[in-house]
Amino acid sequence: MNSPELCRIVGILDDGWFGLGDPTRTVLIESDLLIGARRTLDLVAPYLPPRVELREMDGQLGRVPEWVRAARGAGHTSTVLATGDPLCHGIASFLAGKLGNDAITVHPAVSTLQLAFARFRKCWQAAAIASVHSRDAGEWLVGATPEHGLYPLIRAASRHTLIGAFTGPDNNPARIARALIAAGHQDDFRLSVAARLCLPDEALFADLPLGDAAGMDFPDPNIVVLERITPPDSRATFGFDDADFVQRAPEKGLITKQEARALSLAKLGLRPDSRVWDIGAGSGSVGLEAARLAYEGHVWAIEKNPGDADNARENARRLKASNYTLVEGKAPAGLDQWPDPDAVFIGGSGGELAELIRLILARLRPQGRLVMNFVTLENLAAATAALTEAGATWDVVQLQAARSQPILDMHRLAAQNPVWIVSATPAAPQQQGNPQ
């Protein structure tokens, strides 16, 4: 008999009872309480003894740990049915977090994702896995934030050549195709769909162009496999030439120069998952390179000049920066809607410098950093005064670079304007104001 102290989590596919092995069938037969979605319970109900209580968890996932504890307290065995492998974007991690690892045992079936790759005869050991099953946020729009249900998949598309995706009724294959097109991947991927796996009407749709898939209806449930057909982005992670960015004309040069940009990014101390603010984004050069460094994070940028904002949007489009959100406006307006940052870059303050510094120091997450660039003595003095008043720890680097220029058949060095790069951290951990 099964121990009532352990909750068993059983994976099942749509071939139901006959797809299970004898040991797994025994687990179900010996259960006192069987919890699952209605569709999975229906797959096994005819083969269970009448004493087994069936309980639907549709819309009640949060109550499942409570049901399991109650059954255990009464000395009863409990089992939870899941689709495929419960440890691959399934319920097992949720229950382990609520009940403890030692309180569960897992009896997996083949993952539906693994089965889809097998149907298309594609090796999947190097595949990235994304789940868009449960979070519906509508169609993907340029500038979408991490809260969007398709965000994990779009970010995976920016870095991987083979992706398997768990879909949902809303985030279906057609919507995924439209999202990839909106994110600039129109010609980068072919999309395959494995629908109604293990059912008599199983259907496979292989290697569809995204434009075709975007307008199709596919049977539910389904799995998506994406395979890149164009070479992956081979550009440097950062360190782009100034000329690589669209800039304001005819005033070319109103951009954080490569040398200052590189040092500023180093001072920001970015991690792959950093949340970054770019205030006074200009052409977007710093924020967009930050987005490439923080490839699992996100950059929120604000720019008040419409022409510069247009340039930043175009640069984001060219770089396919799907983890970059640009707002046209003047800081600090709207910053209260942004999540607390790990790093903030100020390239332009619009005359609100002291207020911005106070706000940012209060919002930075633990070990967060504020980096500012100045070319005038007055702004440098205002910034260091505001930092000192706030009790922040800060330092200043003066960067003065010179670039070679041809002169006759030789070269000379042409000096650039000096830049002061100010780096700061809050004096002490701050109360987090908006932990979205």
Buried (B, 14 or more C-beta within 10 A) or exposed (E): EBEBEBBBBBBBBBBBBEBBEEEBBEBBBBBBBBBBBEEBBEBBBEBBEEEBBBBEBEEEBEEBBEBBBEBBEEEBBBBBBBBBBBBBBBBBEBBBEBBEEEBBBBBBBBBBBBBBBBBBEBEBEEBBBBBBBEBBBEEBEBBBBBEBBBBBBBBBBBEBBBBBBBBBEBBBBBBBBBBBBBBBBBEBBBBBBBBBBBBEEBEBBBEBBBEEBBEBEBEEBBBBBBBBEEEEEEEEEBEBEBEBBBBBEEEEEBBBBBBBBBBBBBBBBBBEEBBBBBBBBBBBBBBBBBBBBBBEBBBBBBBBBEEBBBBBBBBBBEBBBBBBBBBBBBBBEEBEEBBBBBBBBBBBBBEBBBEBBBBBBBBBBEEBBBBBBBEEEEBBEBBBEBBEEBEBEBEBEEBEBEEEEEEEEEEEEEEBEEBBBBBBBBEEEBEEEEEE
